[in-house]
């Protein structure tokens, strides 16, 4: 779906550790910002397999990914 809007760098689908099933969340990186913005506009509130999806830019918070 996202590649229709441009280059996709990577996709990470969050999965349950116990059963490996999708948790319903994913991260999609699009290295060209304008293409990512178009994907957000074009895909937000659309349906996949009968489920409405939300697409938005990830917001980083200071210290969130520190180990």
Rosetta constraint file for C-alpha pairs under 8 A:
AtomPair CA 1 CA 5 HARMONIC 7.88 0.50
AtomPair CA 2 CA 6 HARMONIC 6.98 0.50
AtomPair CA 2 CA 8 HARMONIC 6.92 0.50
AtomPair CA 2 CA 39 HARMONIC 6.19 0.50
AtomPair CA 3 CA 7 HARMONIC 5.83 0.50
AtomPair CA 3 CA 8 HARMONIC 5.88 0.50
AtomPair CA 5 CA 35 HARMONIC 5.76 0.50
AtomPair CA 5 CA 36 HARMONIC 7.38 0.50
AtomPair CA 5 CA 38 HARMONIC 6.53 0.50
AtomPair CA 5 CA 39 HARMONIC 5.53 0.50
AtomPair CA 6 CA 30 HARMONIC 7.48 0.50
AtomPair CA 6 CA 32 HARMONIC 7.84 0.50
AtomPair CA 6 CA 35 HARMONIC 5.48 0.50
AtomPair CA 6 CA 36 HARMONIC 7.61 0.50
AtomPair CA 7 CA 30 HARMONIC 5.98 0.50
AtomPair CA 7 CA 31 HARMONIC 7.02 0.50
AtomPair CA 7 CA 32 HARMONIC 7.23 0.50
AtomPair CA 7 CA 35 HARMONIC 7.56 0.50
AtomPair CA 8 CA 28 HARMONIC 7.15 0.50
AtomPair CA 8 CA 29 HARMONIC 6.01 0.50
AtomPair CA 8 CA 30 HARMONIC 4.66 0.50
AtomPair CA 8 CA 31 HARMONIC 6.99 0.50
AtomPair CA 9 CA 28 HARMONIC 7.52 0.50
AtomPair CA 9 CA 29 HARMONIC 5.21 0.50
AtomPair CA 9 CA 30 HARMONIC 5.28 0.50
AtomPair CA 9 CA 31 HARMONIC 6.09 0.50
AtomPair CA 10 CA 28 HARMONIC 5.90 0.50
AtomPair CA 10 CA 29 HARMONIC 5.33 0.50
AtomPair CA 10 CA 30 HARMONIC 7.43 0.50
AtomPair CA 11 CA 26 HARMONIC 6.99 0.50
AtomPair CA 11 CA 27 HARMONIC 5.63 0.50
AtomPair CA 11 CA 28 HARMONIC 4.50 0.50
AtomPair CA 11 CA 29 HARMONIC 6.42 0.50
AtomPair CA 12 CA 26 HARMONIC 5.45 0.50
AtomPair CA 12 CA 27 HARMONIC 5.11 0.50
AtomPair CA 12 CA 28 HARMONIC 6.58 0.50
AtomPair CA 13 CA 22 HARMONIC 6.72 0.50
AtomPair CA 13 CA 23 HARMONIC 7.94 0.50
AtomPair CA 13 CA 24 HARMONIC 7.84 0.50
AtomPair CA 13 CA 25 HARMONIC 6.23 0.50
AtomPair CA 13 CA 26 HARMONIC 4.28 0.50
AtomPair CA 13 CA 27 HARMONIC 6.53 0.50
AtomPair CA 14 CA 22 HARMONIC 5.87 0.50
AtomPair CA 14 CA 23 HARMONIC 5.69 0.50
AtomPair CA 14 CA 24 HARMONIC 7.12 0.50
AtomPair CA 14 CA 25 HARMONIC 5.67 0.50
AtomPair CA 14 CA 26 HARMONIC 5.71 0.50
AtomPair CA 15 CA 20 HARMONIC 5.35 0.50
AtomPair CA 15 CA 21 HARMONIC 5.31 0.50
AtomPair CA 15 CA 22 HARMONIC 4.32 0.50
AtomPair CA 15 CA 23 HARMONIC 5.24 0.50
AtomPair CA 16 CA 20 HARMONIC 4.94 0.50
AtomPair CA 16 CA 21 HARMONIC 5.46 0.50
AtomPair CA 16 CA 22 HARMONIC 6.28 0.50
AtomPair CA 16 CA 23 HARMONIC 6.11 0.50
AtomPair CA 29 CA 36 HARMONIC 7.91 0.50
AtomPair CA 30 CA 35 HARMONIC 6.99 0.50
AtomPair CA 30 CA 36 HARMONIC 5.45 0.50
AtomPair CA 31 CA 36 HARMONIC 7.59 0.50
AtomPair CA 32 CA 36 HARMONIC 6.45 0.50
AtomPair CA 33 CA 37 HARMONIC 6.20 0.50
AtomPair CA 34 CA 38 HARMONIC 6.29 0.50
AtomPair CA 35 CA 39 HARMONIC 6.20 0.50
AtomPair CA 36 CA 40 HARMONIC 6.28 0.50
AtomPair CA 37 CA 41 HARMONIC 6.33 0.50
AtomPair CA 38 CA 42 HARMONIC 5.96 0.50
AtomPair CA 39 CA 43 HARMONIC 5.72 0.50
AtomPair CA 39 CA 44 HARMONIC 7.94 0.50
AtomPair CA 40 CA 44 HARMONIC 5.55 0.50
AtomPair CA 40 CA 55 HARMONIC 5.47 0.50
AtomPair CA 40 CA 56 HARMONIC 5.86 0.50
AtomPair CA 40 CA 57 HARMONIC 7.57 0.50
AtomPair CA 43 CA 53 HARMONIC 7.79 0.50
AtomPair CA 43 CA 54 HARMONIC 7.69 0.50
AtomPair CA 43 CA 55 HARMONIC 6.45 0.50
AtomPair CA 44 CA 53 HARMONIC 6.29 0.50
AtomPair CA 44 CA 54 HARMONIC 4.88 0.50
AtomPair CA 44 CA 55 HARMONIC 4.59 0.50
AtomPair CA 44 CA 56 HARMONIC 7.24 0.50
AtomPair CA 45 CA 52 HARMONIC 5.66 0.50
AtomPair CA 45 CA 53 HARMONIC 5.22 0.50
AtomPair CA 45 CA 54 HARMONIC 5.34 0.50
AtomPair CA 45 CA 55 HARMONIC 7.35 0.50
AtomPair CA 46 CA 52 HARMONIC 5.43 0.50
AtomPair CA 46 CA 53 HARMONIC 5.69 0.50
AtomPair CA 46 CA 54 HARMONIC 7.57 0.50
AtomPair CA 47 CA 51 HARMONIC 5.08 0.50
AtomPair CA 47 CA 52 HARMONIC 4.25 0.50
AtomPair CA 47 CA 53 HARMONIC 5.89 0.50
AtomPair CA 48 CA 52 HARMONIC 6.45 0.50
AtomPair CA 48 CA 53 HARMONIC 7.02 0.50
AtomPair CA 60 CA 64 HARMONIC 7.22 0.50
